[in-house]
Amino acid sequence: MTTPTRRRLALAGLLALTAAAMAPAHAQGTYPQRPIRFIVPFPAGGGTDNLTRLVGTKLTEAHGWAIVVENKPGAGGNLALDQVAKAPADGLTLVMAQTDNVVLNPLLYSKLTYNPDKDLRAVALVAAGPAVLVVNADSPYKSLDDIIQAAKKEPGRLSFATPGTGTISHLISEAWQKSSNVKFTHVPFRGMAQAMPDLLGGRIDIYMGSIPQR
């Protein structure tokens, strides 16, 4: 079971690494021995990717460390977390994870190739952010009530995009539909960057995602 402390750390985004802490490497005065790899469970261009690159830039400026950012989307983030869980426990391979990846995946996937409680360790809370509902600027929907009323008139007609099935944004949208007694057609994308062209092009009606904040 995920501990309350770890759960809180995972709520918005955290750096997680394999079971070894970075302290031993620091104690030897040799950290990092080679470039630090940041694994991102989402495609390039999204909020988590941009945040990771910003963190990497700041670490390089502050410490002179070499940082490599690798995008490994897929399977709800499980591919990225599995890669980090199986990496050498030297503190040089980290993942910028979200609540979806660390807390929800063990509940949504019956078989994981890693144990998030045993194979990963929380290092730092990097950012927290709200879930936001977005429409095209030319959309006829100017308020939440406009969307709800349109959905009630034509159940299932409005398309509702999220960064992926099983993500926090997806679960929030499902809960919202249930509480409002409406029905949308869910369109899962691999990330925010992939959804935006379709939203701006009018191919989807609504997008729900999160915006990282401090």
N, C-alpha and C positions, 0 to 999 in steps of 0.2 A: 504494500500500500504506500502511496506517495505521502510523505510527511507533510504537515501543514506548512512548514518553512519552505520546503522544496516546491510545494504547490504554489505558494505566493510568488516565489522567484520565477516560476514558469508562466505566470499569468500574462506577461506581456512580451517577454523575450529574454533569453538568457544565454550566456556562454556556458556550454557544457563540454566536458572532456572525459576521457576514459578514467578509470578508477583512481589512477595516481594523481596526486595533487601537484601543483607547480612548486610547492615549498621545497622539496628536496633539490630540485634543479637550482632554485635560487640559493639554497644553502651552499651548494657547490660553487656558486659564482659563475656558472657557465650558461645560464639560461638567457636567450635561447641558443641552442647549439647550431640551429639551421632555421630557415624561414618558417614562420608560423602559418599554418594553413587554417583558414576560416571556411568551413563548409556551410553553404546556404541551402536550405531545403526548398527554395523557390527559384523560379527563373530570374535571369538578369533583368534589371529595369524596374522591379517592384520595390515596395517600401522596405522590406527586410534586406534585400540586396543593397539598396542605397545606404541604409543604416550601417550595414556591415562594412561597406567600403569607407564610410565616414569614420567609423571606429578604427579601422585599419590605418587610415591616413593619420589620425590623431596619435595612435600608438607609435607610428613611424616617426612623426615629428617630435614626440616627447622622448622616445627611447632609442631611436635609430634602428628599430627592429625591421626586418624584412617580412612583409605580410603578403600572403597569396590568398586571394578569394576564389573559391571554386563553387559553382552553382551545380547542385545535384537534386533537381526536383523529381517528384514521382512518389507514388504510393503513400500520399498523405504525409510526406516527410520521412517515411520509414527508411528510404534508401540512404538518405544523408545520415540519419542517426545510427543506422547499422554500420555505415562506413566509419564513423567516429568511434563507435563502441568497440570495433575490431581493430582500431589503429593502435600502434604502440602507446603504452601509458606513460608518455613523456611530457605531456602538457603542450605539445606542439601541434596537435590536431584538435580544433574546437568547432562547435556547431552553433550557429545563431538560431536557436530554436524558439518556437512559440508555444503557447498553451496547447494549441491543437496537437503539436507533435509530441510533447512530453506527457501531458496529462490525459488528453482524450484518446490518443491512439491505443493505449492499453485497454481502453474500454470499448473501442470500436472494432479493433482487429483481434480475432480469436487467436491468431498465431503470429507472434513477433519473433524475429531472429535475434533480438537483443532484449535485455531487461533494463528498462530505464532507471530503476532504483539501484541496481547493482553495477551496471556497466557505465553509467554516466554520473557526473558530479556537477552540481550547480556552482558556478564561479561568480557571476555578477548579474544583477538586474541592470539591463542596458536601457530599456525604454518601456513605457506603458502608453497605450493609446486607445481612443474610443473607436467603436464600430460606427461607421458613417454610411448613410444612404445617399446615393448619387444618381442623378439623371442627366441626360443631355441638356445643355442650356436651352435648346429649342423645344424641349419636351413640353407637352400641354399640362404636365403635372407640376404644380408649383408648391404643393404642400403634401404632408403625409396623408391628410384627409382626402386629397384629390386622388392619390394612388389607391387608397382603400375603397373609395366609392367606385372607381373604374373597375377594380378587381371584383367587386360584388356584382356589378352589372354583367360582366363577362368573365366568369371564373376560368382560370387557366390561360387566358389570352395573353396577359402581360408576362414577359420573360424576366426572370430574376437571376442575375449572374452573381457568382461568388468566386473566391480564389480556389475553390475545390470542394468536393464532397467530403463531409466530415469535419470541415474547418469550423472555427468558432463562428465565423460570418454565416456559414450555412445553417448551423444549429440555431443561431439567433433568428435568422429569417424564417425557419420552420416554426419556431416558437411564436414569432410575431404573427404568422399566418393563422396559427391555431387560435391565438388569443383574439385576433380580429375577425375570425371566421371568414377568411378569404383564401383563395388559391391562386398561386403563381406557377409558372413553368420554370423549374430550376435549370439553369445552364451553368454547369461547373467549368471553370477554366483552370489552368495550371498556375495562375498567379494574376495579380492586378495588371501587370504590364500587358498581358495577353488579352485581358478583357476590355481595356480602354479603347482600342481601335473599333471594336464592335459597338461599344456604347456611343462613341462619338459619331460613328457611321449610321446610327439608328437601327442596328440589327438586333440590339437588345434594349429593353426598356429601362431597367433598373440595375444598379450594381451596389452590393454591400461589401465593404471591406474595412480594414483598420488603417489608421494613420499613426505611425510611431511618434511618440512624444516623450520628452524627459519627464 
